[in-house]
Amino acid sequence: MTGRARYTDDLIVPGAWYGRTIRSTIARGAIRAITFDPAFDWSRVVVVTAEDIPGENVVQLIRDDQPALAEREVRHQEEPILLLAAPDRATLDEAARAVHIDYAPAAAVLALESATDTYTTIEIIKGDVDAALPGAEAVVERTFRVGLQEQLYIEPQGAIAFPHTGLGPGDRGPGVTVIGSLQCPYYVHRALKRCLGLPDAQVVVIQAETGGGFGGKEEYPSLVAIHAALLARKAGRPVRLIYDRHEDLTATTKRHPGVITHRTGVRRDGTLLAQDIEIVLDGGAYCTLTPVVLSRAAIHAAGPYGCPNVRIRARAVATNTPPNGAFRGFGAPQSLFAAELMVEHVAERLGVPSLDLRRKWMLGVGDTTATGQKLTESVSADLVLAAALKAAPPVRPSALPPVRRGRGVSLVFHGSGFTGSGEKKLAGTIAVECVREGEFRILTASTEIGQGTNTIFCQIAADTLGVALEQVTLAPQDTSLVPDSGPTVASRTAMIVGGLIHDAARELRDRLGARQRPPLRVEKTYVQPDTIHWDDQIYRGDAYPVYAWACTIADVEVDTDTGEVRVTDLVTAVDCGRAIHPVMAEGQIEGGSLQAVGWATIEEIKMRDGRYLNDRLATYLIPTTLDAPRIRTILIENPYSRGPFGAKGIGELPMDGPAPAVIAAIHDATGAWIDEVPATPEKVLEALHGKRETRNGMRK
Amino acid sequence: MTVRFTLNGSPVTVEVLGSRRLLDVLREDLRLTGTKEGCGEGECGACSVLIDGQVVNSCLVAVGQVERCEVVTVEGLATGGELSPLQRAFVERGAAQCGICTPGMLLAAHALLRENPRPSADDVRVGLAGNLCRCTGYTKIIEAVLACRT
């Protein structure tokens, strides 16, 4: 606000060198030779290759397939091969031009359809789809496509590494400290330990102020941190590795693109009999978090509806495109997009309003989801639907040609917290301390990335302790100070970590009430309630502790001459259990909704030879103030008994609903179906064109 | 070359290559890191500063061009440790989330309000169209600016 907050690139580090990553220029092949131009004086810079890695050459995540630096082969464009550091940028540029990499290119798999390798498959079975479909009076089949999307945090990736000399104060031997822009300090900590071959205490990870994440700073910062650390250790001095926008766009993870096919069987009266769903996501060249993304996609694929017979077959394939990874919603926006449009297609076939089907199908208390989870509380499909309809502005009169107006609706749910047994395995830990009389401190590795974590944590603790907000502070996000609370992802922070803070603060309050004196410290580790049952093997049971719900109504204007779509109004009614800080909760909904509108309309990534063509902000467009609709948020509070003050997750939910609502609105405006995002002007014109041909020049 | 200009009300003199980006001179030589780099090509507005009252992307300006100009950065908005009304409105209305676009957004809003003290919501949208935000959906930013109409 005043310019004083220090983001990574704002840190002034005397004596630090600048780092640079040299990357693959082909999609797949062998590295034949790396040559260093003898005309350049290589003593002026530091060069790091895979040979310089003291530990294992791997980026620690789910599968050990991704090297920190490619050794013999590259599997995607922009894959890191070599690192440089120099005292100034000019020398760095010169050195980068003097490195030559000779490849033996191999045939690359660049489309999901031609992929043969699979990272993982998931099957969710409820009832018997094959037995139920023949009894259906209508069976509707459609295929949907979803595109790549860049998180586009406004602060690019970056880290600064400081080698420990073993001499400085607080230095514990030959380790490294990394300060960076990141969501998950302990992910980076684990990755650094393994790659550098260092014990726990010799690696310190500190989060700087972080200028947005949206999942993009969940796993990728591990790679940036490893690279900075390798350079710093070899240089024997701090090294700053700050990406510019171009590098960030070309090299970092994107939202998984996919193809989703639905076959839905219904009775003529609209009764839902069977949902047969196939999901294919493109994981890119390395596994990253793909299996978990696929898991969330699969579990949300049937939509917020109760169906007796469901079969969801999901698989994630490997291609030679840059690895895809975490992005707000984590697979659910992809599968819910298809599920929601499917409601529209079935409604069209039956000749009934899609709202009627939603009301008939939507889950209520006592109903079971596709994984067989019986919903027992905080189920709000009906509440959010009614609230959104009530708040929607009156339908505006028709516009003059060539502009057409339309309205679309969507209904979604989003599981709060990690999937299945994830939270049990994570066992996130926090501590709340009474440092001295009237002074409290929260210790957690959950990060503030703009979503309001710090404020709501302090608020939960202060409200529980019965003290003023100013009496509670947060310890810095430094792995040498705070326990591992798990990653800041999966809409888990307020509900799971906030819940732990609530519990710890309650115990602290009781102990202070029992006249115990500070300093006092209460530590809490997440324990899965014994009422939650989940089987990882067969994907049955309580996939999430609870779900958040949203209904979105989108109004659009479509220019039928240019194909341009403008989303004019967006109304979203949301149940997040309890909004701990309503203004921030609204901020999450508004920001997530606009990100989803961008995905639905203008955020397109084109590829050639496995390289992203829109590699600048001038070509990868995100919504500006002029593209943003008027957004109205209605917060419904249907509390969850185990959340802090009733809270559930909220961060990802707004990414789910707007895209299908916008596509339905385009159909309402023009009569054309675009079963795909983004609905770029080209695709809109193509859809309108197709329609004109099939209906003898008559547009609806 | 020697470049003299006024920065946040005080005269400054820098000995620099005249072709260096104003952004880098502000951040590296003058250590005012409130001005951010988001794209380096004038698309995102994170590096917005005021030059003689006009909002300009400092990544596209050579420092030699600001000779004898008045430059205002985010550090110059609060006076005597007091937030400006616009900064206060941003805080109170949740217009800043991750904060990286906030300095540029504040300067663009500041210039807009000086030119048009009673803007409509549409005027605000036009005035801030050169500043990207990925967190807020712009709703609360627009509300904060409208709250500062005089």
Interface residues (C-beta under 8 A of the other chain):
Chain A: M1 T2 G3 R4 A5 R6 Y7 D9 D10 I12 Q151 L152 Y153 I154 E155 P156 E209 T210 G211 G212 G213 F214 D244 R245 H246 I449 G450 Q451 G452 V583 M584 E586 G587 I589 E590 G591 G592 S593 L594 Q595 R616 L617 A618 I622 T624 T625 L626 A628 R630 I631
Chain B: R27 R31 L32 T33 G34 T35 K36 E37 G38 C39 G40 E41 E43 C44 A46 T73 V74 E75 L77 A78 L83 Q87 F90 V91 R93 G94 A96 Q97 C98 G99 I100 C101 T102 P103 L106 V124 R125 V126 L128 A129 G130 N131 L132 C133 R134 C135 T136 G137 Y138 T139 K140 I141 I142
